């Protein structure tokens, strides 16, 4: 397994956000964690990235325990997070935002080549290269946030609620893009989403998170057909 998380516990003071979550992602997989508001999805990604302390349990990446490793070192190891609501640097240009994704990397990356690849995937970012990021639409900012994470050639991409605040047409576009990154470019992706249908449709496997614990897991197609999931997460009766 590329990523293995065991008995993960994350708390904020007395608030237990995640308690005892177990899950894993193999190299080449696209896995999603679906769950309602407040189920603990963002906390899980922040725990894997090293942005919040893990109270108990272990996080292993490529067979090595990284539970206590600082976030910047996890980034060097090849883990990248696309945060909720993109959070690009509003006053920096699109190009400068992209460069922040490569900043401080020990490994030298062929920057020009990566930029050419990214501009091929996201033509709008090349067109808007010199504009401040705050002038981009929500969907374009989301593309920029994904591109910024990809510039470093990560081994594992963590994606937090990529569909939030986007209109349905853009949601489809972003999910198609994630599927293509996984299928055609071999990128391993762990997605957390409230939009259960869209994420299950592109995932190999999924975990269902309720109040900080995994309550169900399986192939995404099986979950799409499961009456309990259909009732609770897909708006079907
Ligand atoms: P959403 O989809 O609404 O973002 P989520 O599934 O990502 O939800 P988290 O953001 O991980 O869930 O939150 C899990 C629980 O932890 C919630 O009850 C939330 O209120 C609480 N929580 C999250 N961050 C903090 C914090 N910094 N301080 C206190 N409580 C927090």
py3Dmol code that shows the C-alpha trace and the ligand (Angstrom):
import py3Dmol

protein = """\
ATOM      1  CA  UNK A   1       0.000   0.000   0.000  1.00  0.00           C
ATOM      2  CA  UNK A   2       1.190   3.520  -0.777  1.00  0.00           C
ATOM      3  CA  UNK A   3      -0.727   5.008   2.166  1.00  0.00           C
ATOM      4  CA  UNK A   4      -1.880   3.113   5.228  1.00  0.00           C
ATOM      5  CA  UNK A   5      -3.774   4.760   8.049  1.00  0.00           C
ATOM      6  CA  UNK A   6      -4.553   2.811  11.199  1.00  0.00           C
ATOM      7  CA  UNK A   7      -6.745   3.697  14.162  1.00  0.00           C
ATOM      8  CA  UNK A   8      -6.423   7.398  13.356  1.00  0.00           C
ATOM      9  CA  UNK A   9      -7.594   9.764  16.081  1.00  0.00           C
ATOM     10  CA  UNK A  10      -7.723  13.554  15.774  1.00  0.00           C
ATOM     11  CA  UNK A  11      -9.158  15.893  18.403  1.00  0.00           C
ATOM     12  CA  UNK A  12      -9.524  19.629  18.867  1.00  0.00           C
ATOM     13  CA  UNK A  13      -9.590  20.079  22.631  1.00  0.00           C
ATOM     14  CA  UNK A  14     -12.619  18.092  23.702  1.00  0.00           C
ATOM     15  CA  UNK A  15     -13.995  17.735  20.172  1.00  0.00           C
ATOM     16  CA  UNK A  16     -13.209  14.292  18.803  1.00  0.00           C
ATOM     17  CA  UNK A  17     -13.208  14.827  15.048  1.00  0.00           C
ATOM     18  CA  UNK A  18     -11.808  11.449  13.986  1.00  0.00           C
ATOM     19  CA  UNK A  19     -11.809   8.346  16.138  1.00  0.00           C
ATOM     20  CA  UNK A  20     -10.316   5.117  15.013  1.00  0.00           C
ATOM     21  CA  UNK A  21     -10.465   5.500  11.226  1.00  0.00           C
ATOM     22  CA  UNK A  22      -8.706   2.764   9.198  1.00  0.00           C
ATOM     23  CA  UNK A  23      -8.114   3.042   5.490  1.00  0.00           C
ATOM     24  CA  UNK A  24      -5.502   2.495   2.811  1.00  0.00           C
ATOM     25  CA  UNK A  25      -4.684   3.577  -0.731  1.00  0.00           C
ATOM     26  CA  UNK A  26      -2.658   1.472  -3.169  1.00  0.00           C
ATOM     27  CA  UNK A  27      -0.370   2.931  -5.798  1.00  0.00           C
ATOM     28  CA  UNK A  28      -2.384   3.861  -8.898  1.00  0.00           C
ATOM     29  CA  UNK A  29      -5.733   3.920  -7.108  1.00  0.00           C
ATOM     30  CA  UNK A  30      -8.356   6.633  -6.955  1.00  0.00           C
ATOM     31  CA  UNK A  31     -10.053   6.286  -3.569  1.00  0.00           C
ATOM     32  CA  UNK A  32     -12.696   8.488  -2.035  1.00  0.00           C
ATOM     33  CA  UNK A  33     -13.892   9.101   1.486  1.00  0.00           C
ATOM     34  CA  UNK A  34     -17.480  10.269   1.457  1.00  0.00           C
ATOM     35  CA  UNK A  35     -19.365  11.697   4.405  1.00  0.00           C
ATOM     36  CA  UNK A  36     -21.700  14.441   5.540  1.00  0.00           C
ATOM     37  CA  UNK A  37     -20.813  17.858   6.902  1.00  0.00           C
ATOM     38  CA  UNK A  38     -18.592  17.560   9.944  1.00  0.00           C
ATOM     39  CA  UNK A  39     -17.928  13.824   9.508  1.00  0.00           C
ATOM     40  CA  UNK A  40     -14.198  14.481   9.844  1.00  0.00           C
ATOM     41  CA  UNK A  41     -13.095  14.435   6.206  1.00  0.00           C
ATOM     42  CA  UNK A  42     -10.959  17.589   6.236  1.00  0.00           C
ATOM     43  CA  UNK A  43      -9.396  16.543   9.546  1.00  0.00           C
ATOM     44  CA  UNK A  44      -8.326  13.230   7.998  1.00  0.00           C
ATOM     45  CA  UNK A  45      -6.584  14.910   5.062  1.00  0.00           C
ATOM     46  CA  UNK A  46      -4.940  17.461   7.346  1.00  0.00           C
ATOM     47  CA  UNK A  47      -3.766  14.583   9.556  1.00  0.00           C
ATOM     48  CA  UNK A  48      -2.215  12.791   6.573  1.00  0.00           C
ATOM     49  CA  UNK A  49      -0.534  16.025   5.387  1.00  0.00           C
ATOM     50  CA  UNK A  50       0.750  16.789   8.907  1.00  0.00           C
ATOM     51  CA  UNK A  51      -1.228  20.021   9.321  1.00  0.00           C
ATOM     52  CA  UNK A  52      -2.994  18.885  12.501  1.00  0.00           C
ATOM     53  CA  UNK A  53      -1.527  16.648  15.192  1.00  0.00           C
ATOM     54  CA  UNK A  54      -2.594  13.021  15.272  1.00  0.00           C
ATOM     55  CA  UNK A  55      -3.586  12.057  18.806  1.00  0.00           C
ATOM     56  CA  UNK A  56      -3.410   8.326  18.264  1.00  0.00           C
ATOM     57  CA  UNK A  57      -2.916   5.824  15.498  1.00  0.00           C
ATOM     58  CA  UNK A  58      -0.416   5.673  12.664  1.00  0.00           C
ATOM     59  CA  UNK A  59       0.063   7.062   9.178  1.00  0.00           C
ATOM     60  CA  UNK A  60       2.409   5.112   6.896  1.00  0.00           C
ATOM     61  CA  UNK A  61       3.564   6.264   3.485  1.00  0.00           C
ATOM     62  CA  UNK A  62       5.486   3.898   1.190  1.00  0.00           C
ATOM     63  CA  UNK A  63       5.929   1.546   4.126  1.00  0.00           C
ATOM     64  CA  UNK A  64       7.450   4.160   6.415  1.00  0.00           C
ATOM     65  CA  UNK A  65       5.750   5.635   9.458  1.00  0.00           C
ATOM     66  CA  UNK A  66       5.298   9.399   9.050  1.00  0.00           C
ATOM     67  CA  UNK A  67       2.831  10.040  11.885  1.00  0.00           C
ATOM     68  CA  UNK A  68       5.065  12.643  13.540  1.00  0.00           C
ATOM     69  CA  UNK A  69       6.816  13.986  10.436  1.00  0.00           C
ATOM     70  CA  UNK A  70       6.382  17.741   9.820  1.00  0.00           C
ATOM     71  CA  UNK A  71       4.232  18.786   6.856  1.00  0.00           C
ATOM     72  CA  UNK A  72       7.060  20.198   4.711  1.00  0.00           C
ATOM     73  CA  UNK A  73       8.916  16.899   4.920  1.00  0.00           C
ATOM     74  CA  UNK A  74       5.789  15.015   3.895  1.00  0.00           C
ATOM     75  CA  UNK A  75       5.633  17.337   0.891  1.00  0.00           C
ATOM     76  CA  UNK A  76       9.235  16.381   0.048  1.00  0.00           C
ATOM     77  CA  UNK A  77       8.230  12.727   0.314  1.00  0.00           C
ATOM     78  CA  UNK A  78       5.627  13.316  -2.401  1.00  0.00           C
ATOM     79  CA  UNK A  79       2.342  14.050  -0.617  1.00  0.00           C
ATOM     80  CA  UNK A  80       0.403  17.112  -1.785  1.00  0.00           C
ATOM     81  CA  UNK A  81      -2.900  18.573  -0.616  1.00  0.00           C
ATOM     82  CA  UNK A  82      -5.393  20.545  -2.678  1.00  0.00           C
ATOM     83  CA  UNK A  83      -7.191  22.380   0.134  1.00  0.00           C
ATOM     84  CA  UNK A  84     -10.905  23.066   0.402  1.00  0.00           C
ATOM     85  CA  UNK A  85     -12.003  26.145  -1.598  1.00  0.00           C
ATOM     86  CA  UNK A  86      -8.682  26.181  -3.466  1.00  0.00           C
ATOM     87  CA  UNK A  87      -7.038  28.844  -1.241  1.00  0.00           C
ATOM     88  CA  UNK A  88      -4.730  30.241  -3.873  1.00  0.00           C
ATOM     89  CA  UNK A  89      -2.682  33.389  -3.130  1.00  0.00           C
ATOM     90  CA  UNK A  90      -5.085  36.102  -4.345  1.00  0.00           C
ATOM     91  CA  UNK A  91      -2.598  38.848  -5.231  1.00  0.00           C
ATOM     92  CA  UNK A  92       0.053  36.655  -6.791  1.00  0.00           C
ATOM     93  CA  UNK A  93      -0.251  35.983 -10.500  1.00  0.00           C
ATOM     94  CA  UNK A  94      -1.323  32.610 -11.804  1.00  0.00           C
ATOM     95  CA  UNK A  95       2.292  31.882 -12.743  1.00  0.00           C
ATOM     96  CA  UNK A  96       3.598  32.897  -9.307  1.00  0.00           C
ATOM     97  CA  UNK A  97       0.977  30.713  -7.646  1.00  0.00           C
ATOM     98  CA  UNK A  98       2.181  27.785  -9.723  1.00  0.00           C
ATOM     99  CA  UNK A  99       5.771  28.428  -8.666  1.00  0.00           C
ATOM    100  CA  UNK A 100       4.818  28.331  -4.970  1.00  0.00           C
ATOM    101  CA  UNK A 101       4.033  24.639  -5.529  1.00  0.00           C
ATOM    102  CA  UNK A 102       7.660  24.009  -6.433  1.00  0.00           C
ATOM    103  CA  UNK A 103       9.174  26.284  -3.785  1.00  0.00           C
ATOM    104  CA  UNK A 104      11.706  24.706  -1.435  1.00  0.00           C
ATOM    105  CA  UNK A 105      11.729  21.322  -3.082  1.00  0.00           C
ATOM    106  CA  UNK A 106      15.009  19.560  -2.553  1.00  0.00           C
ATOM    107  CA  UNK A 107      14.548  17.492  -5.640  1.00  0.00           C
ATOM    108  CA  UNK A 108      15.246  19.613  -8.705  1.00  0.00           C
ATOM    109  CA  UNK A 109      12.286  19.576 -10.994  1.00  0.00           C
ATOM    110  CA  UNK A 110      12.385  20.375 -14.702  1.00  0.00           C
ATOM    111  CA  UNK A 111      10.234  23.460 -14.203  1.00  0.00           C
ATOM    112  CA  UNK A 112       9.765  24.492 -17.829  1.00  0.00           C
ATOM    113  CA  UNK A 113       8.762  20.973 -18.787  1.00  0.00           C
ATOM    114  CA  UNK A 114       6.288  20.704 -15.878  1.00  0.00           C
ATOM    115  CA  UNK A 115       4.773  24.075 -16.768  1.00  0.00           C
ATOM    116  CA  UNK A 116       4.332  23.018 -20.380  1.00  0.00           C
ATOM    117  CA  UNK A 117       2.601  19.831 -19.228  1.00  0.00           C
ATOM    118  CA  UNK A 118       0.335  21.767 -16.854  1.00  0.00           C
ATOM    119  CA  UNK A 119      -0.550  24.397 -19.456  1.00  0.00           C
ATOM    120  CA  UNK A 120      -1.518  21.529 -21.760  1.00  0.00           C
ATOM    121  CA  UNK A 121      -3.873  20.178 -19.094  1.00  0.00           C
ATOM    122  CA  UNK A 122      -5.155  23.616 -18.066  1.00  0.00           C
ATOM    123  CA  UNK A 123      -5.031  25.940 -21.103  1.00  0.00           C
ATOM    124  CA  UNK A 124      -6.870  28.681 -19.204  1.00  0.00           C
ATOM    125  CA  UNK A 125      -3.938  28.971 -16.779  1.00  0.00           C
ATOM    126  CA  UNK A 126      -1.571  29.739 -19.615  1.00  0.00           C
ATOM    127  CA  UNK A 127      -3.986  32.294 -20.996  1.00  0.00           C
ATOM    128  CA  UNK A 128      -4.292  33.955 -17.582  1.00  0.00           C
ATOM    129  CA  UNK A 129      -0.666  33.431 -16.639  1.00  0.00           C
ATOM    130  CA  UNK A 130       0.054  37.053 -15.588  1.00  0.00           C
ATOM    131  CA  UNK A 131      -3.303  37.889 -13.977  1.00  0.00           C
ATOM    132  CA  UNK A 132      -3.694  38.011 -10.184  1.00  0.00           C
ATOM    133  CA  UNK A 133      -5.267  34.738  -9.032  1.00  0.00           C
ATOM    134  CA  UNK A 134      -8.115  36.645  -7.381  1.00  0.00           C
ATOM    135  CA  UNK A 135      -9.417  37.626 -10.816  1.00  0.00           C
ATOM    136  CA  UNK A 136     -10.025  33.972 -11.758  1.00  0.00           C
ATOM    137  CA  UNK A 137     -13.459  32.406 -11.429  1.00  0.00           C
ATOM    138  CA  UNK A 138     -14.069  29.809  -8.698  1.00  0.00           C
ATOM    139  CA  UNK A 139     -13.628  26.952 -11.145  1.00  0.00           C
ATOM    140  CA  UNK A 140     -10.419  28.442 -12.537  1.00  0.00           C
ATOM    141  CA  UNK A 141      -9.031  28.933  -9.021  1.00  0.00           C
ATOM    142  CA  UNK A 142      -9.790  25.283  -8.324  1.00  0.00           C
ATOM    143  CA  UNK A 143      -7.845  24.332 -11.463  1.00  0.00           C
ATOM    144  CA  UNK A 144      -4.969  26.529 -10.312  1.00  0.00           C
ATOM    145  CA  UNK A 145      -4.947  24.856  -6.889  1.00  0.00           C
ATOM    146  CA  UNK A 146      -4.759  21.423  -8.526  1.00  0.00           C
ATOM    147  CA  UNK A 147      -2.054  22.546 -10.967  1.00  0.00           C
ATOM    148  CA  UNK A 148      -0.021  24.087  -8.123  1.00  0.00           C
ATOM    149  CA  UNK A 149      -0.079  20.734  -6.330  1.00  0.00           C
ATOM    150  CA  UNK A 150       0.858  18.852  -9.500  1.00  0.00           C
ATOM    151  CA  UNK A 151       3.885  20.954 -10.371  1.00  0.00           C
ATOM    152  CA  UNK A 152       5.979  19.035  -7.854  1.00  0.00           C
ATOM    153  CA  UNK A 153       5.084  15.672  -9.453  1.00  0.00           C
ATOM    154  CA  UNK A 154       3.499  14.214  -6.291  1.00  0.00           C
ATOM    155  CA  UNK A 155       3.136  10.507  -5.587  1.00  0.00           C
ATOM    156  CA  UNK A 156      -0.108  11.009  -3.678  1.00  0.00           C
ATOM    157  CA  UNK A 157      -2.588  13.804  -4.254  1.00  0.00           C
ATOM    158  CA  UNK A 158      -5.033  14.583  -1.434  1.00  0.00           C
ATOM    159  CA  UNK A 159      -8.070  16.510  -2.637  1.00  0.00           C
ATOM    160  CA  UNK A 160     -10.441  18.222  -0.202  1.00  0.00           C
ATOM    161  CA  UNK A 161     -14.050  18.896  -1.343  1.00  0.00           C
ATOM    162  CA  UNK A 162     -13.074  19.923  -4.828  1.00  0.00           C
ATOM    163  CA  UNK A 163     -16.745  20.290  -5.855  1.00  0.00           C
ATOM    164  CA  UNK A 164     -17.672  22.779  -3.137  1.00  0.00           C
ATOM    165  CA  UNK A 165     -19.106  26.016  -4.494  1.00  0.00           C
ATOM    166  CA  UNK A 166     -18.784  24.992  -8.150  1.00  0.00           C
ATOM    167  CA  UNK A 167     -21.684  24.873 -10.567  1.00  0.00           C
ATOM    168  CA  UNK A 168     -22.649  21.379 -11.732  1.00  0.00           C
ATOM    169  CA  UNK A 169     -21.000  21.738 -15.147  1.00  0.00           C
ATOM    170  CA  UNK A 170     -17.691  22.675 -13.534  1.00  0.00           C
ATOM    171  CA  UNK A 171     -18.012  19.882 -11.003  1.00  0.00           C
ATOM    172  CA  UNK A 172     -18.183  17.415 -13.897  1.00  0.00           C
ATOM    173  CA  UNK A 173     -15.140  19.008 -15.533  1.00  0.00           C
ATOM    174  CA  UNK A 174     -13.020  18.850 -12.394  1.00  0.00           C
ATOM    175  CA  UNK A 175     -13.997  15.241 -11.690  1.00  0.00           C
ATOM    176  CA  UNK A 176     -13.231  14.277 -15.309  1.00  0.00           C
ATOM    177  CA  UNK A 177      -9.845  15.886 -14.907  1.00  0.00           C
ATOM    178  CA  UNK A 178      -9.100  13.961 -11.683  1.00  0.00           C
ATOM    179  CA  UNK A 179     -10.165  10.726 -13.347  1.00  0.00           C
ATOM    180  CA  UNK A 180      -7.891  11.414 -16.302  1.00  0.00           C
ATOM    181  CA  UNK A 181      -4.939  12.282 -14.039  1.00  0.00           C
ATOM    182  CA  UNK A 182      -5.425   8.923 -12.355  1.00  0.00           C
ATOM    183  CA  UNK A 183      -6.178   6.792 -15.407  1.00  0.00           C
ATOM    184  CA  UNK A 184      -3.947   8.370 -18.022  1.00  0.00           C
ATOM    185  CA  UNK A 185      -1.118   9.766 -15.920  1.00  0.00           C
ATOM    186  CA  UNK A 186      -0.956   7.157 -13.147  1.00  0.00           C
ATOM    187  CA  UNK A 187      -1.495   9.626 -10.309  1.00  0.00           C
ATOM    188  CA  UNK A 188      -2.685   8.131  -7.009  1.00  0.00           C
ATOM    189  CA  UNK A 189      -5.522  10.201  -5.551  1.00  0.00           C
ATOM    190  CA  UNK A 190      -7.364  10.276  -2.231  1.00  0.00           C
ATOM    191  CA  UNK A 191     -10.485  12.393  -2.495  1.00  0.00           C
ATOM    192  CA  UNK A 192     -12.775  13.514   0.301  1.00  0.00           C
ATOM    193  CA  UNK A 193     -16.218  14.651  -0.776  1.00  0.00           C
ATOM    194  CA  UNK A 194     -19.737  15.468   0.244  1.00  0.00           C
ATOM    195  CA  UNK A 195     -20.747  15.001  -3.395  1.00  0.00           C
ATOM    196  CA  UNK A 196     -20.973  11.235  -3.055  1.00  0.00           C
ATOM    197  CA  UNK A 197     -22.314  10.476  -6.511  1.00  0.00           C
ATOM    198  CA  UNK A 198     -19.681  12.393  -8.472  1.00  0.00           C
ATOM    199  CA  UNK A 199     -16.820  10.994  -6.418  1.00  0.00           C
ATOM    200  CA  UNK A 200     -18.062   7.386  -6.428  1.00  0.00           C
ATOM    201  CA  UNK A 201     -18.490   7.544 -10.187  1.00  0.00           C
ATOM    202  CA  UNK A 202     -14.785   8.156 -10.752  1.00  0.00           C
ATOM    203  CA  UNK A 203     -13.361   6.115  -7.834  1.00  0.00           C
ATOM    204  CA  UNK A 204     -12.112   2.552  -7.679  1.00  0.00           C
ATOM    205  CA  UNK A 205     -12.938   2.167  -3.982  1.00  0.00           C
ATOM    206  CA  UNK A 206     -14.505   4.277  -1.268  1.00  0.00           C
ATOM    207  CA  UNK A 207     -14.928   4.594   2.473  1.00  0.00           C
ATOM    208  CA  UNK A 208     -17.995   6.025   4.170  1.00  0.00           C
ATOM    209  CA  UNK A 209     -17.215   8.212   7.147  1.00  0.00           C
ATOM    210  CA  UNK A 210     -19.758   8.972   9.862  1.00  0.00           C
ATOM    211  CA  UNK A 211     -18.905  11.039  12.944  1.00  0.00           C
ATOM    212  CA  UNK A 212     -15.212  10.308  12.654  1.00  0.00           C
ATOM    213  CA  UNK A 213     -15.348   6.568  11.952  1.00  0.00           C
ATOM    214  CA  UNK A 214     -15.400   4.440   8.815  1.00  0.00           C
ATOM    215  CA  UNK A 215     -18.783   2.675   8.758  1.00  0.00           C
ATOM    216  CA  UNK A 216     -18.626   1.093   5.298  1.00  0.00           C
ATOM    217  CA  UNK A 217     -16.089   0.442   2.579  1.00  0.00           C
ATOM    218  CA  UNK A 218     -15.923  -1.308  -0.762  1.00  0.00           C
ATOM    219  CA  UNK A 219     -15.654  -0.969  -4.523  1.00  0.00           C
ATOM    220  CA  UNK A 220     -17.238   2.313  -5.571  1.00  0.00           C
ATOM    221  CA  UNK A 221     -19.663   0.545  -7.949  1.00  0.00           C
ATOM    222  CA  UNK A 222     -20.995  -1.606  -5.095  1.00  0.00           C
ATOM    223  CA  UNK A 223     -21.544   1.467  -2.928  1.00  0.00           C
ATOM    224  CA  UNK A 224     -23.411   3.216  -5.775  1.00  0.00           C
ATOM    225  CA  UNK A 225     -25.766   0.204  -5.895  1.00  0.00           C
ATOM    226  CA  UNK A 226     -26.175  -0.095  -2.131  1.00  0.00           C
ATOM    227  CA  UNK A 227     -29.673   0.919  -0.934  1.00  0.00           C
ATOM    228  CA  UNK A 228     -28.327   2.359   2.350  1.00  0.00           C
ATOM    229  CA  UNK A 229     -25.873   4.572   0.463  1.00  0.00           C
ATOM    230  CA  UNK A 230     -28.526   5.522  -2.072  1.00  0.00           C
ATOM    231  CA  UNK A 231     -30.852   6.630   0.730  1.00  0.00           C
ATOM    232  CA  UNK A 232     -28.302   8.436   2.864  1.00  0.00           C
ATOM    233  CA  UNK A 233     -25.925   9.921   0.293  1.00  0.00           C
ATOM    234  CA  UNK A 234     -27.390   9.793  -3.195  1.00  0.00           C
ATOM    235  CA  UNK A 235     -30.821  11.278  -2.566  1.00  0.00           C
ATOM    236  CA  UNK A 236     -32.594   8.127  -3.798  1.00  0.00           C
ATOM    237  CA  UNK A 237     -35.266   6.148  -1.953  1.00  0.00           C
TER     238      UNK A 237
END
"""
ligand_1 = """\
31
LIG
P -17.124 19.706 6.230
O -17.540 18.915 5.079
O -18.230 20.483 6.871
O -15.866 20.498 6.027
P -15.654 17.557 7.419
O -16.214 16.193 7.212
O -14.509 17.960 6.581
O -16.795 18.627 7.357
P -14.053 18.342 9.684
O -13.874 19.701 9.136
O -12.900 17.422 9.675
O -15.268 17.612 8.946
O -14.635 18.481 11.153
C -14.907 17.356 11.984
C -15.401 17.876 13.344
O -14.345 18.564 14.011
C -16.552 18.847 13.256
O -17.415 18.585 14.341
C -15.886 20.207 13.410
O -16.774 21.141 13.990
C -14.734 19.895 14.318
N -13.577 20.783 14.067
C -12.898 20.884 12.901
N -11.860 21.761 13.010
C -11.902 22.215 14.290
C -11.111 23.147 15.046
N -10.056 23.756 14.503
N -11.477 23.370 16.327
C -12.537 22.730 16.883
N -13.307 21.849 16.233
C -13.018 21.595 14.961
"""
view = py3Dmol.view(width=600, height=400)
view.addModel(protein, "pdb")
view.setStyle({"model": 0}, {"cartoon": {"style": "trace"}})
view.addModel(ligand_1, "xyz")
view.setStyle({"model": 1}, {"stick": {}})
view.zoomTo()
view.show()
